[in-house]
Amino acid sequence: MAKKTAKKNDETRKVRITLVKSPIGFDRTQGATVQGMGLRRIGHTVELVDTPATRGMILKVRHLVTVQE
């Protein structure tokens, strides 16, 4: 069976995520999810690859972040 070729970095879809609300006062797992996405402070924006795992993380903390595709 032939191996699948990996997509080039230019073709991968990216998602921009911005932290707009503090995870303090919410469940600890939500704070860990925010930290796992690389968000450090309110107003901080990161660009992540659009994968099902990333979408699941966004769904878990959707009340704390904004998403731009």
VENMO-V606870 format. One record per backbone hydrogen bond with DSSP energy under -0.5 kcal/mol. CO is the residue of the C=O (numbers start at 1). NH is the residue of the N-H. Records with the same first field share a line. If there is no record, write none. Layout:
CO: NH ; NH
This chain:
8: 11 ; 12
13: 50
15: 17 ; 48
16: 68
17: 46
18: 20 ; 66
19: 43
23: 26
27: 30 ; 31
28: 32
29: 33
30: 34
31: 35
32: 36
33: 37
34: 39
35: 38
41: 44
44: 19
46: 17 ; 48
48: 15
49: 51
51: 55
52: 56
53: 57
54: 58
55: 59
56: 60
57: 61
59: 62
61: 64 ; 65
64: 20 ; 21
66: 18
68: 16
